[in-house]
Amino acid sequence: MNDPVFETKAMIAGMRPAIQPGEFAFVIWPKDKVWPKGTRASIVEAEGLSLVVPIDAAPSDALAMRCITLQVHSSLEGVGLMAAVSDTLAKSGIPANVIAGYHHDHVFVPTHQAQSALDLLMTLQQSAME
């Protein structure tokens, strides 16, 4: 595995965004219920346990989302990558729900806007490479 990238422009230039297979939803989950196979993330909030689950494990009214993984090994101490990503998507009216993993950041966007989000992020990446 490569060393983590710290510098903002280098993180943006190296992010190589890619849409992951499947659709997901953010849900509140009962703490005594087994998590669905394919759960992507969890976080404990004051209001309860939130999970990111495959769409078929979510209530029928859940917002279907796609996951775009930024494939740069961004440092946990890096500054500016998510600000640039969020700003780019916000300017086009695309909601971004971000989860940071140890190696990569993952941006969940509504399914119907996933391709537009990917195109915008690839343009952002290209501009940082110039």
Phi and psi in radians as a Rosetta constraint file:
Dihedral C 1 N 2 CA 2 C 2 CIRCULARHARMONIC -1.245 0.35
Dihedral N 2 CA 2 C 2 N 3 CIRCULARHARMONIC 2.746 0.35
Dihedral C 2 N 3 CA 3 C 3 CIRCULARHARMONIC -1.145 0.35
Dihedral N 3 CA 3 C 3 N 4 CIRCULARHARMONIC 2.622 0.35
Dihedral C 3 N 4 CA 4 C 4 CIRCULARHARMONIC -1.129 0.35
Dihedral N 4 CA 4 C 4 N 5 CIRCULARHARMONIC 2.566 0.35
Dihedral C 4 N 5 CA 5 C 5 CIRCULARHARMONIC -1.651 0.35
Dihedral N 5 CA 5 C 5 N 6 CIRCULARHARMONIC 2.295 0.35
Dihedral C 5 N 6 CA 6 C 6 CIRCULARHARMONIC -1.798 0.35
Dihedral N 6 CA 6 C 6 N 7 CIRCULARHARMONIC -0.714 0.35
Dihedral C 6 N 7 CA 7 C 7 CIRCULARHARMONIC -1.272 0.35
Dihedral N 7 CA 7 C 7 N 8 CIRCULARHARMONIC 2.342 0.35
Dihedral C 7 N 8 CA 8 C 8 CIRCULARHARMONIC -0.963 0.35
Dihedral N 8 CA 8 C 8 N 9 CIRCULARHARMONIC -0.954 0.35
Dihedral C 8 N 9 CA 9 C 9 CIRCULARHARMONIC -1.085 0.35
Dihedral N 9 CA 9 C 9 N 10 CIRCULARHARMONIC -0.649 0.35
Dihedral C 9 N 10 CA 10 C 10 CIRCULARHARMONIC -1.179 0.35
Dihedral N 10 CA 10 C 10 N 11 CIRCULARHARMONIC -0.646 0.35
Dihedral C 10 N 11 CA 11 C 11 CIRCULARHARMONIC -1.119 0.35
Dihedral N 11 CA 11 C 11 N 12 CIRCULARHARMONIC -0.784 0.35
Dihedral C 11 N 12 CA 12 C 12 CIRCULARHARMONIC -1.137 0.35
Dihedral N 12 CA 12 C 12 N 13 CIRCULARHARMONIC -0.791 0.35
Dihedral C 12 N 13 CA 13 C 13 CIRCULARHARMONIC -1.106 0.35
Dihedral N 13 CA 13 C 13 N 14 CIRCULARHARMONIC -0.536 0.35
Dihedral C 13 N 14 CA 14 C 14 CIRCULARHARMONIC -1.707 0.35
Dihedral N 14 CA 14 C 14 N 15 CIRCULARHARMONIC 0.117 0.35
Dihedral C 14 N 15 CA 15 C 15 CIRCULARHARMONIC -1.238 0.35
Dihedral N 15 CA 15 C 15 N 16 CIRCULARHARMONIC -0.433 0.35
Dihedral C 15 N 16 CA 16 C 16 CIRCULARHARMONIC 0.679 0.35
Dihedral N 16 CA 16 C 16 N 17 CIRCULARHARMONIC 1.134 0.35
Dihedral C 16 N 17 CA 17 C 17 CIRCULARHARMONIC -1.096 0.35
Dihedral N 17 CA 17 C 17 N 18 CIRCULARHARMONIC 2.442 0.35
Dihedral C 17 N 18 CA 18 C 18 CIRCULARHARMONIC -2.516 0.35
Dihedral N 18 CA 18 C 18 N 19 CIRCULARHARMONIC 2.324 0.35
Dihedral C 18 N 19 CA 19 C 19 CIRCULARHARMONIC -1.336 0.35
Dihedral N 19 CA 19 C 19 N 20 CIRCULARHARMONIC 2.257 0.35
Dihedral C 19 N 20 CA 20 C 20 CIRCULARHARMONIC -1.493 0.35
Dihedral N 20 CA 20 C 20 N 21 CIRCULARHARMONIC 2.692 0.35
Dihedral C 20 N 21 CA 21 C 21 CIRCULARHARMONIC -1.130 0.35
Dihedral N 21 CA 21 C 21 N 22 CIRCULARHARMONIC 2.608 0.35
Dihedral C 21 N 22 CA 22 C 22 CIRCULARHARMONIC 1.614 0.35
Dihedral N 22 CA 22 C 22 N 23 CIRCULARHARMONIC 2.914 0.35
Dihedral C 22 N 23 CA 23 C 23 CIRCULARHARMONIC -2.070 0.35
Dihedral N 23 CA 23 C 23 N 24 CIRCULARHARMONIC 2.627 0.35
Dihedral C 23 N 24 CA 24 C 24 CIRCULARHARMONIC -2.374 0.35
Dihedral N 24 CA 24 C 24 N 25 CIRCULARHARMONIC 2.909 0.35
Dihedral C 24 N 25 CA 25 C 25 CIRCULARHARMONIC -2.525 0.35
Dihedral N 25 CA 25 C 25 N 26 CIRCULARHARMONIC 2.582 0.35
Dihedral C 25 N 26 CA 26 C 26 CIRCULARHARMONIC -1.546 0.35
Dihedral N 26 CA 26 C 26 N 27 CIRCULARHARMONIC 2.240 0.35
Dihedral C 26 N 27 CA 27 C 27 CIRCULARHARMONIC -2.436 0.35
Dihedral N 27 CA 27 C 27 N 28 CIRCULARHARMONIC 2.772 0.35
Dihedral C 27 N 28 CA 28 C 28 CIRCULARHARMONIC -1.565 0.35
Dihedral N 28 CA 28 C 28 N 29 CIRCULARHARMONIC 2.347 0.35
Dihedral C 28 N 29 CA 29 C 29 CIRCULARHARMONIC -2.170 0.35
Dihedral N 29 CA 29 C 29 N 30 CIRCULARHARMONIC 2.351 0.35
Dihedral C 29 N 30 CA 30 C 30 CIRCULARHARMONIC -1.078 0.35
Dihedral N 30 CA 30 C 30 N 31 CIRCULARHARMONIC 2.312 0.35
Dihedral C 30 N 31 CA 31 C 31 CIRCULARHARMONIC -1.162 0.35
Dihedral N 31 CA 31 C 31 N 32 CIRCULARHARMONIC -0.338 0.35
Dihedral C 31 N 32 CA 32 C 32 CIRCULARHARMONIC -1.671 0.35
Dihedral N 32 CA 32 C 32 N 33 CIRCULARHARMONIC 0.046 0.35
Dihedral C 32 N 33 CA 33 C 33 CIRCULARHARMONIC -1.726 0.35
Dihedral N 33 CA 33 C 33 N 34 CIRCULARHARMONIC 2.415 0.35
Dihedral C 33 N 34 CA 34 C 34 CIRCULARHARMONIC -1.079 0.35
Dihedral N 34 CA 34 C 34 N 35 CIRCULARHARMONIC 2.413 0.35
Dihedral C 34 N 35 CA 35 C 35 CIRCULARHARMONIC -1.239 0.35
Dihedral N 35 CA 35 C 35 N 36 CIRCULARHARMONIC 2.549 0.35
Dihedral C 35 N 36 CA 36 C 36 CIRCULARHARMONIC -1.182 0.35
Dihedral N 36 CA 36 C 36 N 37 CIRCULARHARMONIC 2.576 0.35
Dihedral C 36 N 37 CA 37 C 37 CIRCULARHARMONIC -1.047 0.35
Dihedral N 37 CA 37 C 37 N 38 CIRCULARHARMONIC 2.389 0.35
Dihedral C 37 N 38 CA 38 C 38 CIRCULARHARMONIC 1.560 0.35
Dihedral N 38 CA 38 C 38 N 39 CIRCULARHARMONIC 0.135 0.35
Dihedral C 38 N 39 CA 39 C 39 CIRCULARHARMONIC -1.020 0.35
Dihedral N 39 CA 39 C 39 N 40 CIRCULARHARMONIC 2.302 0.35
Dihedral C 39 N 40 CA 40 C 40 CIRCULARHARMONIC -1.618 0.35
Dihedral N 40 CA 40 C 40 N 41 CIRCULARHARMONIC -0.536 0.35
Dihedral C 40 N 41 CA 41 C 41 CIRCULARHARMONIC -2.849 0.35
Dihedral N 41 CA 41 C 41 N 42 CIRCULARHARMONIC 2.797 0.35
Dihedral C 41 N 42 CA 42 C 42 CIRCULARHARMONIC -2.506 0.35
Dihedral N 42 CA 42 C 42 N 43 CIRCULARHARMONIC 2.663 0.35
Dihedral C 42 N 43 CA 43 C 43 CIRCULARHARMONIC -2.671 0.35
Dihedral N 43 CA 43 C 43 N 44 CIRCULARHARMONIC 2.402 0.35
Dihedral C 43 N 44 CA 44 C 44 CIRCULARHARMONIC -1.604 0.35
Dihedral N 44 CA 44 C 44 N 45 CIRCULARHARMONIC 2.155 0.35
Dihedral C 44 N 45 CA 45 C 45 CIRCULARHARMONIC -2.038 0.35
Dihedral N 45 CA 45 C 45 N 46 CIRCULARHARMONIC 2.885 0.35
Dihedral C 45 N 46 CA 46 C 46 CIRCULARHARMONIC -0.992 0.35
Dihedral N 46 CA 46 C 46 N 47 CIRCULARHARMONIC -0.582 0.35
Dihedral C 46 N 47 CA 47 C 47 CIRCULARHARMONIC -1.444 0.35
Dihedral N 47 CA 47 C 47 N 48 CIRCULARHARMONIC -0.220 0.35
Dihedral C 47 N 48 CA 48 C 48 CIRCULARHARMONIC 2.544 0.35
Dihedral N 48 CA 48 C 48 N 49 CIRCULARHARMONIC -3.027 0.35
Dihedral C 48 N 49 CA 49 C 49 CIRCULARHARMONIC -1.504 0.35
Dihedral N 49 CA 49 C 49 N 50 CIRCULARHARMONIC 2.154 0.35
Dihedral C 49 N 50 CA 50 C 50 CIRCULARHARMONIC -1.792 0.35
Dihedral N 50 CA 50 C 50 N 51 CIRCULARHARMONIC 2.365 0.35
Dihedral C 50 N 51 CA 51 C 51 CIRCULARHARMONIC -2.190 0.35
Dihedral N 51 CA 51 C 51 N 52 CIRCULARHARMONIC 2.695 0.35
Dihedral C 51 N 52 CA 52 C 52 CIRCULARHARMONIC -1.896 0.35
Dihedral N 52 CA 52 C 52 N 53 CIRCULARHARMONIC 1.946 0.35
Dihedral C 52 N 53 CA 53 C 53 CIRCULARHARMONIC -2.089 0.35
Dihedral N 53 CA 53 C 53 N 54 CIRCULARHARMONIC 2.797 0.35
Dihedral C 53 N 54 CA 54 C 54 CIRCULARHARMONIC -0.995 0.35
Dihedral N 54 CA 54 C 54 N 55 CIRCULARHARMONIC 2.511 0.35
Dihedral C 54 N 55 CA 55 C 55 CIRCULARHARMONIC -0.977 0.35
Dihedral N 55 CA 55 C 55 N 56 CIRCULARHARMONIC -0.556 0.35
Dihedral C 55 N 56 CA 56 C 56 CIRCULARHARMONIC -1.266 0.35
Dihedral N 56 CA 56 C 56 N 57 CIRCULARHARMONIC -0.181 0.35
Dihedral C 56 N 57 CA 57 C 57 CIRCULARHARMONIC -1.711 0.35
Dihedral N 57 CA 57 C 57 N 58 CIRCULARHARMONIC 0.001 0.35
Dihedral C 57 N 58 CA 58 C 58 CIRCULARHARMONIC -1.754 0.35
Dihedral N 58 CA 58 C 58 N 59 CIRCULARHARMONIC 2.802 0.35
Dihedral C 58 N 59 CA 59 C 59 CIRCULARHARMONIC -1.020 0.35
Dihedral N 59 CA 59 C 59 N 60 CIRCULARHARMONIC 2.681 0.35
Dihedral C 59 N 60 CA 60 C 60 CIRCULARHARMONIC -1.090 0.35
Dihedral N 60 CA 60 C 60 N 61 CIRCULARHARMONIC -0.381 0.35
Dihedral C 60 N 61 CA 61 C 61 CIRCULARHARMONIC -1.634 0.35
Dihedral N 61 CA 61 C 61 N 62 CIRCULARHARMONIC 0.117 0.35
Dihedral C 61 N 62 CA 62 C 62 CIRCULARHARMONIC -1.204 0.35
Dihedral N 62 CA 62 C 62 N 63 CIRCULARHARMONIC 2.563 0.35
Dihedral C 62 N 63 CA 63 C 63 CIRCULARHARMONIC -1.296 0.35
Dihedral N 63 CA 63 C 63 N 64 CIRCULARHARMONIC 2.085 0.35
Dihedral C 63 N 64 CA 64 C 64 CIRCULARHARMONIC -1.298 0.35
Dihedral N 64 CA 64 C 64 N 65 CIRCULARHARMONIC 2.264 0.35
Dihedral C 64 N 65 CA 65 C 65 CIRCULARHARMONIC -2.262 0.35
Dihedral N 65 CA 65 C 65 N 66 CIRCULARHARMONIC 2.692 0.35
Dihedral C 65 N 66 CA 66 C 66 CIRCULARHARMONIC -1.951 0.35
Dihedral N 66 CA 66 C 66 N 67 CIRCULARHARMONIC 2.646 0.35
Dihedral C 66 N 67 CA 67 C 67 CIRCULARHARMONIC -1.809 0.35
Dihedral N 67 CA 67 C 67 N 68 CIRCULARHARMONIC 2.172 0.35
Dihedral C 67 N 68 CA 68 C 68 CIRCULARHARMONIC -1.869 0.35
Dihedral N 68 CA 68 C 68 N 69 CIRCULARHARMONIC 2.044 0.35
Dihedral C 68 N 69 CA 69 C 69 CIRCULARHARMONIC -1.624 0.35
Dihedral N 69 CA 69 C 69 N 70 CIRCULARHARMONIC 2.267 0.35
Dihedral C 69 N 70 CA 70 C 70 CIRCULARHARMONIC -1.554 0.35
Dihedral N 70 CA 70 C 70 N 71 CIRCULARHARMONIC 1.918 0.35
Dihedral C 70 N 71 CA 71 C 71 CIRCULARHARMONIC -1.478 0.35
Dihedral N 71 CA 71 C 71 N 72 CIRCULARHARMONIC 0.367 0.35
Dihedral C 71 N 72 CA 72 C 72 CIRCULARHARMONIC -1.594 0.35
Dihedral N 72 CA 72 C 72 N 73 CIRCULARHARMONIC 2.446 0.35
Dihedral C 72 N 73 CA 73 C 73 CIRCULARHARMONIC -1.422 0.35
Dihedral N 73 CA 73 C 73 N 74 CIRCULARHARMONIC 1.437 0.35
Dihedral C 73 N 74 CA 74 C 74 CIRCULARHARMONIC -1.344 0.35
Dihedral N 74 CA 74 C 74 N 75 CIRCULARHARMONIC 2.437 0.35
Dihedral C 74 N 75 CA 75 C 75 CIRCULARHARMONIC -1.170 0.35
Dihedral N 75 CA 75 C 75 N 76 CIRCULARHARMONIC 2.524 0.35
Dihedral C 75 N 76 CA 76 C 76 CIRCULARHARMONIC -1.140 0.35
Dihedral N 76 CA 76 C 76 N 77 CIRCULARHARMONIC -0.264 0.35
Dihedral C 76 N 77 CA 77 C 77 CIRCULARHARMONIC -1.807 0.35
Dihedral N 77 CA 77 C 77 N 78 CIRCULARHARMONIC 0.072 0.35
Dihedral C 77 N 78 CA 78 C 78 CIRCULARHARMONIC -1.213 0.35
Dihedral N 78 CA 78 C 78 N 79 CIRCULARHARMONIC 2.597 0.35
Dihedral C 78 N 79 CA 79 C 79 CIRCULARHARMONIC -2.197 0.35
Dihedral N 79 CA 79 C 79 N 80 CIRCULARHARMONIC 2.306 0.35
Dihedral C 79 N 80 CA 80 C 80 CIRCULARHARMONIC 1.926 0.35
Dihedral N 80 CA 80 C 80 N 81 CIRCULARHARMONIC -0.375 0.35
Dihedral C 80 N 81 CA 81 C 81 CIRCULARHARMONIC -1.074 0.35
Dihedral N 81 CA 81 C 81 N 82 CIRCULARHARMONIC -0.931 0.35
Dihedral C 81 N 82 CA 82 C 82 CIRCULARHARMONIC -1.216 0.35
Dihedral N 82 CA 82 C 82 N 83 CIRCULARHARMONIC -0.517 0.35
Dihedral C 82 N 83 CA 83 C 83 CIRCULARHARMONIC -1.106 0.35
Dihedral N 83 CA 83 C 83 N 84 CIRCULARHARMONIC -0.768 0.35
Dihedral C 83 N 84 CA 84 C 84 CIRCULARHARMONIC -1.162 0.35
Dihedral N 84 CA 84 C 84 N 85 CIRCULARHARMONIC -0.749 0.35
Dihedral C 84 N 85 CA 85 C 85 CIRCULARHARMONIC -1.118 0.35
Dihedral N 85 CA 85 C 85 N 86 CIRCULARHARMONIC -0.869 0.35
Dihedral C 85 N 86 CA 86 C 86 CIRCULARHARMONIC -1.066 0.35
Dihedral N 86 CA 86 C 86 N 87 CIRCULARHARMONIC -0.753 0.35
Dihedral C 86 N 87 CA 87 C 87 CIRCULARHARMONIC -1.092 0.35
Dihedral N 87 CA 87 C 87 N 88 CIRCULARHARMONIC -0.771 0.35
Dihedral C 87 N 88 CA 88 C 88 CIRCULARHARMONIC -1.053 0.35
Dihedral N 88 CA 88 C 88 N 89 CIRCULARHARMONIC -0.810 0.35
Dihedral C 88 N 89 CA 89 C 89 CIRCULARHARMONIC -1.236 0.35
Dihedral N 89 CA 89 C 89 N 90 CIRCULARHARMONIC -0.684 0.35
Dihedral C 89 N 90 CA 90 C 90 CIRCULARHARMONIC -1.080 0.35
Dihedral N 90 CA 90 C 90 N 91 CIRCULARHARMONIC -0.691 0.35
Dihedral C 90 N 91 CA 91 C 91 CIRCULARHARMONIC -1.075 0.35
Dihedral N 91 CA 91 C 91 N 92 CIRCULARHARMONIC -0.372 0.35
Dihedral C 91 N 92 CA 92 C 92 CIRCULARHARMONIC -1.835 0.35
Dihedral N 92 CA 92 C 92 N 93 CIRCULARHARMONIC 0.164 0.35
Dihedral C 92 N 93 CA 93 C 93 CIRCULARHARMONIC 1.255 0.35
Dihedral N 93 CA 93 C 93 N 94 CIRCULARHARMONIC 0.484 0.35
Dihedral C 93 N 94 CA 94 C 94 CIRCULARHARMONIC -1.823 0.35
Dihedral N 94 CA 94 C 94 N 95 CIRCULARHARMONIC 2.055 0.35
Dihedral C 94 N 95 CA 95 C 95 CIRCULARHARMONIC -1.142 0.35
Dihedral N 95 CA 95 C 95 N 96 CIRCULARHARMONIC 2.479 0.35
Dihedral C 95 N 96 CA 96 C 96 CIRCULARHARMONIC -2.258 0.35
Dihedral N 96 CA 96 C 96 N 97 CIRCULARHARMONIC 2.091 0.35
Dihedral C 96 N 97 CA 97 C 97 CIRCULARHARMONIC -1.932 0.35
Dihedral N 97 CA 97 C 97 N 98 CIRCULARHARMONIC 1.957 0.35
Dihedral C 97 N 98 CA 98 C 98 CIRCULARHARMONIC -1.841 0.35
Dihedral N 98 CA 98 C 98 N 99 CIRCULARHARMONIC 2.394 0.35
Dihedral C 98 N 99 CA 99 C 99 CIRCULARHARMONIC -2.222 0.35
Dihedral N 99 CA 99 C 99 N 100 CIRCULARHARMONIC 2.211 0.35
Dihedral C 99 N 100 CA 100 C 100 CIRCULARHARMONIC -1.687 0.35
Dihedral N 100 CA 100 C 100 N 101 CIRCULARHARMONIC 2.215 0.35
Dihedral C 100 N 101 CA 101 C 101 CIRCULARHARMONIC -1.740 0.35
Dihedral N 101 CA 101 C 101 N 102 CIRCULARHARMONIC 3.133 0.35
Dihedral C 101 N 102 CA 102 C 102 CIRCULARHARMONIC -1.115 0.35
Dihedral N 102 CA 102 C 102 N 103 CIRCULARHARMONIC -0.746 0.35
Dihedral C 102 N 103 CA 103 C 103 CIRCULARHARMONIC -1.681 0.35
Dihedral N 103 CA 103 C 103 N 104 CIRCULARHARMONIC -0.587 0.35
Dihedral C 103 N 104 CA 104 C 104 CIRCULARHARMONIC -2.445 0.35
Dihedral N 104 CA 104 C 104 N 105 CIRCULARHARMONIC 2.832 0.35
Dihedral C 104 N 105 CA 105 C 105 CIRCULARHARMONIC -1.806 0.35
Dihedral N 105 CA 105 C 105 N 106 CIRCULARHARMONIC 2.540 0.35
Dihedral C 105 N 106 CA 106 C 106 CIRCULARHARMONIC -2.199 0.35
Dihedral N 106 CA 106 C 106 N 107 CIRCULARHARMONIC 2.214 0.35
Dihedral C 106 N 107 CA 107 C 107 CIRCULARHARMONIC -1.952 0.35
Dihedral N 107 CA 107 C 107 N 108 CIRCULARHARMONIC 2.054 0.35
Dihedral C 107 N 108 CA 108 C 108 CIRCULARHARMONIC -1.685 0.35
Dihedral N 108 CA 108 C 108 N 109 CIRCULARHARMONIC 2.212 0.35
Dihedral C 108 N 109 CA 109 C 109 CIRCULARHARMONIC -2.272 0.35
Dihedral N 109 CA 109 C 109 N 110 CIRCULARHARMONIC 2.685 0.35
Dihedral C 109 N 110 CA 110 C 110 CIRCULARHARMONIC -0.951 0.35
Dihedral N 110 CA 110 C 110 N 111 CIRCULARHARMONIC 2.432 0.35
Dihedral C 110 N 111 CA 111 C 111 CIRCULARHARMONIC -0.886 0.35
Dihedral N 111 CA 111 C 111 N 112 CIRCULARHARMONIC -0.783 0.35
Dihedral C 111 N 112 CA 112 C 112 CIRCULARHARMONIC -1.207 0.35
Dihedral N 112 CA 112 C 112 N 113 CIRCULARHARMONIC -0.165 0.35
Dihedral C 112 N 113 CA 113 C 113 CIRCULARHARMONIC -1.992 0.35
Dihedral N 113 CA 113 C 113 N 114 CIRCULARHARMONIC 0.092 0.35
Dihedral C 113 N 114 CA 114 C 114 CIRCULARHARMONIC -1.096 0.35
Dihedral N 114 CA 114 C 114 N 115 CIRCULARHARMONIC -0.788 0.35
Dihedral C 114 N 115 CA 115 C 115 CIRCULARHARMONIC -1.168 0.35
Dihedral N 115 CA 115 C 115 N 116 CIRCULARHARMONIC -0.699 0.35
Dihedral C 115 N 116 CA 116 C 116 CIRCULARHARMONIC -1.091 0.35
Dihedral N 116 CA 116 C 116 N 117 CIRCULARHARMONIC -0.742 0.35
Dihedral C 116 N 117 CA 117 C 117 CIRCULARHARMONIC -1.080 0.35
Dihedral N 117 CA 117 C 117 N 118 CIRCULARHARMONIC -0.783 0.35
Dihedral C 117 N 118 CA 118 C 118 CIRCULARHARMONIC -1.053 0.35
Dihedral N 118 CA 118 C 118 N 119 CIRCULARHARMONIC -0.799 0.35
Dihedral C 118 N 119 CA 119 C 119 CIRCULARHARMONIC -1.037 0.35
Dihedral N 119 CA 119 C 119 N 120 CIRCULARHARMONIC -0.766 0.35
Dihedral C 119 N 120 CA 120 C 120 CIRCULARHARMONIC -1.106 0.35
Dihedral N 120 CA 120 C 120 N 121 CIRCULARHARMONIC -0.736 0.35
Dihedral C 120 N 121 CA 121 C 121 CIRCULARHARMONIC -1.203 0.35
Dihedral N 121 CA 121 C 121 N 122 CIRCULARHARMONIC -0.593 0.35
Dihedral C 121 N 122 CA 122 C 122 CIRCULARHARMONIC -1.194 0.35
Dihedral N 122 CA 122 C 122 N 123 CIRCULARHARMONIC -0.636 0.35
Dihedral C 122 N 123 CA 123 C 123 CIRCULARHARMONIC -1.141 0.35
Dihedral N 123 CA 123 C 123 N 124 CIRCULARHARMONIC -0.747 0.35
Dihedral C 123 N 124 CA 124 C 124 CIRCULARHARMONIC -1.032 0.35
Dihedral N 124 CA 124 C 124 N 125 CIRCULARHARMONIC -0.784 0.35
Dihedral C 124 N 125 CA 125 C 125 CIRCULARHARMONIC -1.049 0.35
Dihedral N 125 CA 125 C 125 N 126 CIRCULARHARMONIC -0.813 0.35
Dihedral C 125 N 126 CA 126 C 126 CIRCULARHARMONIC -1.049 0.35
Dihedral N 126 CA 126 C 126 N 127 CIRCULARHARMONIC -0.713 0.35
Dihedral C 126 N 127 CA 127 C 127 CIRCULARHARMONIC -1.137 0.35
Dihedral N 127 CA 127 C 127 N 128 CIRCULARHARMONIC -0.523 0.35
Dihedral C 127 N 128 CA 128 C 128 CIRCULARHARMONIC -1.358 0.35
Dihedral N 128 CA 128 C 128 N 129 CIRCULARHARMONIC -0.283 0.35
Dihedral C 128 N 129 CA 129 C 129 CIRCULARHARMONIC -1.524 0.35
Dihedral N 129 CA 129 C 129 N 130 CIRCULARHARMONIC -0.204 0.35
